[in-house]
Amino acid sequence: MGKVVLVTGVGRPLGARFVRRVRREPGVSRVIGVDTHPPADPLGDAEFVRADIRQPAIGKVLAEHAVHTVVHMDLHGTGLTPGGGGRGAVKETNVIGAMQLLGACQQTPTVGRLVIKSTTSVYGSAPRDPAVFDEATPARSLPGGGFAKDAVEVEGYVRGFARRRPDVAVTVLRFAHILGPAAESPLAAYFSLPVLPTVLGYDPRLQFVHDDDVVEALRLAAAEPGVGTLRAGTFNIAGDGVLPLSQCARRLGRPTVPTLLPAIRWGGGALRAVGLTDFSPEQLRLLTHGRVVATGHARDVLGFTPLRTSAETLEAFAENHGLGLLPPAALSRAVDRVAGLLPGKPAPSARAAGAGSEEEVRRDG
């Protein structure tokens, strides 16, 4: 008999994709998908159980199916839960749901592996941040609210669980900003705006990870059987390379509107009020200071190599969501012509045409 895998958050497209993928693993006999509402996307031959991880009944599901591996994907970065509800409902699902699930895992002796889908937002975004965060780098400024703070709290509970159940292999995957057909995130909503408001005087560095690479990283983390293997631990997951926000806008063909920070706070609140995008304080800090993480640990220990770079992930996002008002090539030529007229600016050919590597960011950061 193969192992039984339980996946939370299968009501969202990314969760359903992962269920279909992990079901094909040779060492997996059954996959149980859990959410509060039926998934919109098919789960293949996996089983769906309608359950709320915030309720003690999730423990009965784990025990009844003798679950070995739990993959927790029910962490929401958007302002609404799939079943409805505002920020309060999201936080309750993220934090209370994780606490209840961890408590159920602690009481279930068959559980031998736990995988948590987290985010690089736990590092925060601050003006004096290091050029590159690795998994051991402490945050200079902890997130003060929103999804990032939820993730920090959840990771704290996961560390407590790991101390109480040392026999369980615990893996935390900190994903950079996910872009792709199944992506549901504030940054994806921001990039979908026809015009991108930016903070005047700042050009933050960003990294992205494609849906396909998210599924593969989760598969690797869940695939290793046994207890206490090397694949346990915390890993940053991101596509290779770094893109400044200005270059993202050019590649998407979207004009930018540099705005003073107080004005963008006001405008962000208006956009959030009408549901166009979630300009939370953490989102604004990201669009001001950016964030870059090192991914070598995931390559060396988890065995994960991203199929798409950050630039290729952004390109795939543009293909799925359509280009903006200005063709990227024409926009790039216009910006290069203007830049060439400015004193002290290098010629376009002397500037890097693509994204910088992590090593370049470390050297120049």
N, C-alpha and C positions, 0 to 999 in steps of 0.2 A: 504494500500500500504506500502511495506517495503521500506527501504532506498536504494539509488543508490550509489554504491561504484565505484570510479575510481582508477585504479592502473596504475602507470607509470612503464616503464622498463619491459614490458611483453615479449619483444623479447628474453630475457635471460631465461634459464631454471628455475631459482629460482622464477622469476616473474610469469611465467606461472603456476608453482606449487601453488603459493599463490592464484592466481586467481581461480583455480579449487577448492581450499579449502574454500575460503571465499564465493564462490557462493553457497555452501551448508548451509550456516548459515541461521537459520530460519527467522531472521529479515531483510534479504537482498532480494530485489526483482530483482535487475539487477546489473551486474558488467560490467564495461566498461574498457577494456584493451587498453592502449595507448603505442605506440612506433613508431619509424621512419621506421621500416621495419616489415613485418609479422613475427609472432613468429614461431620458429622452432618446439616448443612443442605445443600440443593442449591446447586450453583454455576451453574445455567443451562447455557448452551452453552460455558462456559469449560472449559479443560483442567486436569485435576488431575495433579500430579506428586508422587509420594511421595518426599520427600527430606528430609534432615536438614541444616539450615543450619549445624550445627556441624561438618560434614564437608566436605572439599575438593570433593566431587562437586557442590556447589551451583554452582561455577564452570562446570562442564560444562553445567548446565542453562541458565545465562545465555548461554553462547556458542552452544549448539545452537539456541536459539530466537531469537537475535539480539535480546535484550531491550533496549528503550530506557528504560523507566521501571520502577523498583523501588519498591514501597510496602511498607515493613517494618512489619508489625503483630504480629510474633511476640515481643512483650514482655508478660510475664505479671505481673500484680499480685497474683494469688492464690497461696496456699501450695502449690498442686499444679499440675503440668503436665497437659494433657489426657490424655496417655498414661500418667500415673502418675508417682510420684516426689515427693520432698519438696522442702524449700527448696533443698537443694544442686542438685537437678536443674533447678529453676526458675532459679537464678542462672547455671548453666551455659548454659541456653538463652538467657537474656537477654543475658549478657555475651559468652561465648565464641561463641555463635551470631551476634551482631552483628559481632564482630571478623572471623569467617570470611566472613560475607556482604559486609562492606565490602572485605575483601581480594579477593574474587571480582569485585566491581564495579570495583575499581581495575584489574584485569587484563582487563576486558571492554571493548573500545573502543566498542561500540555503545551502552553505557549513557550516557544524556544527562541523566537526571533521577532523583533519589533523594528519597523522602519517608519520614520517620521519625515513627512514632506514639510520642510521649513523654508526659510528665505534668508538671503544675504542682508535683508533689511535689518536683521538683528544687530548689525554693526553700526547702524545709524549713519548719519551724514553730518559732518561738522567741518568747520574751516581748517582745523589743525589735524585732521585725520592723516594717518600714514598713506603713502602713495598706493600701497597694496595691502589689503588685509589677508592674513592667512588664518587658519582655523583657531590658532592660539592667541591671536591678537585681540586684546580687550577693546571694547568700544570706548571712544573718547567721550561720546555723548549718547547715553542710552535713549532709545526712542521714547517719546513722552506720551504717545497715544496711538490709536489706530491699529492696523493689522500688524505693524512691526512690534508694537508693545505686546500684542497678543502672542506673537511668536516667541518673544523673549520669555514670557511667563510659561508658555508651553514647554520650551526647552528646559526651564528650571524644574518643572515637574518631571520631565523625562529623566533628568540627571538623578532626581530623588528615586524614581522607579528603578534605575539601573543599580543604585546602591542597595535597594531592598531585594532586588532579584538579580544577583550577579550571575546566575545561571542562564539568563536571557541575553542573547547577542543584540545590542541596541545600535541602530544606525540612524544618524540624523543627516539628512541631505539638505544643505542650504542652497537653494536655487537662486540664480540671478533672475532678472526680469524675464518672464516667460512670454514669448511671442510666437504665434502660430495660429492655425485654424481653430484650435480648441482653447486658445488663451482668453482668459477673462481676468483682466487686471486693470487698475487705474492707469498704468502707463500705456497699455494697449488702447484704452479709451482716449488718452491724451494724444497719442500719435494719430488717432483717427479724426481729430479735429481738422477742419479745413485750413485754419491758421493756428500756429503754435505760439502761445504767449511764453516768453522766456524772461528770466531775471536779468535786467540790465547790468552789464559788466561781468557776467559769469558764463562760462561755457563748460558745464560739468561733463566728466568722463563717465561713460555708461558701458555696461556689458549686458548681453542677452543670451538666452538659451532657447532653443527650438523645442516645440512639443515632442518631436521624435526623440531628442536627446533626453528629455525629462523621463519619458517612458523607459528608455534604455537604462538610465541611471537607477531608476526604481527597480527594474528587473534584476540588475546586477546585485543591488543591495538585498533583494528578497531571495535570490536564487541559491545562495550558499547555504547548504544544510548544516546542522550541528550547532554547537554552542561555543561561544568564545572565539570565533574565528577571526582572522585578521581583517575581515571586511566589516567588522563593527567599528564604530567611531563616528566622528563628525567630518563631513566633506563639503567643500565648496564645489558647486556645479555651475559652470558657465562656458559659453563658447569662447574660443580663442580670440584674442584681439580686443581692442578698446576703441570706442567711437565717441568723440565729443558730440554734444547735443546739436551743435551747428551743422556737423556733417550728417547727422541723422536726418535733420530737416531737409538738407539738400538731396539726400538719397531718396527721401519720400516725396520730394517735389512739393513740399509745404513751406510757404513763407513763414517767417517768424516775426513776432512783434516784441522787441525788447521793451520791458516795462519795469518801472521801479517796484521794489519788493512790496511796499505797502499797497500799491495799486493792484498788483497781481494777487495779493491776499484777498482784496475785496472782490476782484473779478473771479477768482477761484471759488469764493463762496457763492457767487451768483451762478456759476456753472454747476456747482454741486447741488444748488437748490433746484435747478431745473433738470437735474439728472444727466447732464452731458458728460461729466467726468468728475472724479473724486479728487479735488484739490485739497487733500488733508495737509496739516502741517508737515507730516513726514514726506509727503509727495513734494512739497515746496522745497524742503531741505535737500531732497535728492536733486531737484532741478536747479539748485543753487550750487551745491558742493559735489555732487556725484558720488560714485563709489566704485572701487575696483577690487576684486578679490583674486587671490592666487588659487590655481586649480591643480598644482602638481601633486598634492596629496591624493586626490581622487584618481589620478593616473597611476601613481605608484602602488597604492594599496587596494583601491576599489577596482582598478583595471578599466576605468572609464576614460574613453577618448571621444570628445564630441565630434559628431559627423559634420556639423555646420559651425562656422565661425560666427562671431557676433554680427559681422557685416552681412554674411550670407543669411543669417536669421532675420535681420532687418529687411533684406531684399525679399525673402519669402513672405514676410508680413505684408510688404507693399504689394506683392502679387495677389495676395488673398484679399486685401482690403482696398485695393485701388490706389493709384498715384494721386497726388494732390493737384492743386491748381496749376502748378508750374512743372513742365517736364524737367526731370532731374538734370539731364545733360545741359539744357539751356540755362537752368538756374546756376549750375556749377560754372559755366563759362562767364555768366554775368558777374558772379561773385569774384572769380579770378581776375576779371578785367578791372573791377573796382579795387581789389586788393593790390593789383600791380601799380595803381596810381598813387597809393599811399606811400609816404617816405619811410624808408627803413624796412619795408616789407620785402621778403624774398620773392623771386619770380615763381609763378605757379609750378614750373618744372622742378624747382628746388624744394618744394614742400612735399611732404609725404602724401601720396594719393590715397592711401588706405588707412586702416586702423593700426595703431601702435600695439606692439606685443606687451605682455606683462613685463618682460625684461626691460624694454624701453621705458615703460612707465616707472619702474623702480629706479632706473638710472636718471631720468629727467624729472621725476616727481618732486 
